[in-house]
């Protein structure tokens, strides 16, 4: 998608921001340095869901909210500003090792990163088609 050839990604230094950046770069050819910047600010919310009667399995619900802005670096004009969200769940059983639980959590974060990356790219493409250019 040529639209992203002049767009670079700016993010905070966090593991979820890194996963979102990876997911974005898998889906489109972003520039290493461009005239336009995509600034992402992710927020994770974890909550406990269902706990079985025997206290054997805990279900965790994770929500990822990402505020993002596309702006022109030279004139600081905001071209697009929006928020996207995604929710996913994972379970942890008493019989799981800490490693297995961590892998389930990590897999959930990767799914969330992919989902929000798709939403961001879709929003940018829709905006681009309306405006004609970034």
Buried (B, 14 or more C-beta within 10 A) or exposed (E): EEBBEBBBBBBEEEEBBBBBBBBBEEBBEBBEEBEBBBBBBBEBEEEEEEEEEEEEBBBBBBBBBBEBBBBEEEEEEEBBEBEBBBBBBBBBEEEBEEEEBEEBBEEBBBBBBBBBBBBBBEBBBEBBEEEEEB
